[in-house]
Amino acid sequence: MSLAARHLEESGVATVVMGCAKDIVKYCGVPRFLFSDFPLGNAAGRPRDPQSQAFTLELALRLLESAPAARTTVQSPLRWSEDPSWKLDYSNIERLSPEEILRLRQEFDRQKEIAKEIRDQPAVAQSK
């Protein structure tokens, strides 16, 4: 994403990258970066939270409009949790019991099967 943003900028298209991996995105040198201190995959706001998503979009648009210089980074004031320990626990397999790992694996496999069924449906059925 970062490299695509740089390419678009070189072609005259202004971009804002919204992300949660500050070190990686900044290293790539994107022109404008909205950093959210959230778990990876949640750069657009909290899941099922339209208010945080709308706020994040507004921040990104303001950044696009008013970045004072190249490689401008703005950090969202939103917090995933007031307790920073989520950073230790989020997706940390070493902190999960074997039972929880099994449960998560089963849920992941179930979601893959659902996605495969949807993918394999004829295009006509998907458009209804």
N, C-alpha and C positions, 0 to 999 in steps of 0.2 A: 504494500500500500504506500509506504513511504517513497519508494522509488518511482511509482506511478505518479505520485503527487509532484515530485521533482520534475519529471518529464512533462507533465501538464503545465507546470509553471514556466518551463523553458519555452513552451508553445504559446504562452500568453494567457493561460487559463488559471485563474486564482484558485487556490485550494486551502482547505483546513483539514488536518488529520486529527481525528479524535481517537485517543488511545489511553491505555492503562499501563503500557510498558515504557515508562519515561526514558530509561537508559537506551533502549533499542531505537526508539523513534528519534530521539535527539541525536544519536550517533549517525543516523542516516541523513540528517540535515534537512528536514522538511521546512518549508517556508513559514508555516503557521501550525502550531500544535496546541490542541486543547487537551491537557492531561487531567484525567480523573483517577483519583487514588482508589480505584475499585478493583475487584478481581478481573483478570483477563476475560475479555468477551463482554464486558459490561460498560464500554466506553460511552454509550449513548444514554446512560442513566440506569437507575435501578430497574430490575425486571418487574413488570406489572405495576409500574409507578409512573403514570403519564405525566405527573407534575415534575418529577425529576428529569424525565426525558425531554419535556418541553423546555425546562430551564437550561438543560445542557445544549439543546439546539440553539436557543437564544444566545448563549455564551459563544457558541461556535460562529454564529452569524455576526455577532459583534466583533469577534476576533478577525473574521474575514474582512470586515468593513474598516477596521481601525488599527490593524497591526502597525506599529511604528517603524519596524525594521524587519529585514529578513531574519529567519530563524527565531521568530517570536514564539515563546511558550507562555501559555496562561494555564494556571491550575484552577480547576473547579473548586469552589468552596464546599461542595457536597461531600459528605463522608459516608462510607459504606456502613460504618458502625462507630460509635463513640469509643468502643473498646478496640484498640489496635491489635489485640491478640488474634483477630481474624486472619491477619497476614501469616501467622504461624500455622493456623489450622486449615486454611483454604487449600483444597486439593493436595494436602500433604499426606501421602499414603502411609508414612511412618507413624502418623498419629491416629490411624484408624484400626479398629479391631478386625480380625479376619472375617467376622460375621458381617460387619459393615462393608468391607471390600466386596464380599460375595453379593450382598444386596445391591450395591452400586453397579457391579458388573451385570447382574441380572436385569436391572433397569436399563442400563445402556444397551444390552442385547435386545431387549423388548423394543426400545425406541428405534434401533436399527431395523428390526423386522417391520415395524410400522412404516418407516421411510421406504423400505424396499417394496412393500405392497403398494404404496402410493406411486412410487416410481414406475412400477410394472403395470399399472392400470393404463388402459388405452387413453390416448389424449382426449378423446370425446368425453369420456367419463370424468376426467379431471376438470374440464371446463364447465361442468354443470354445477 
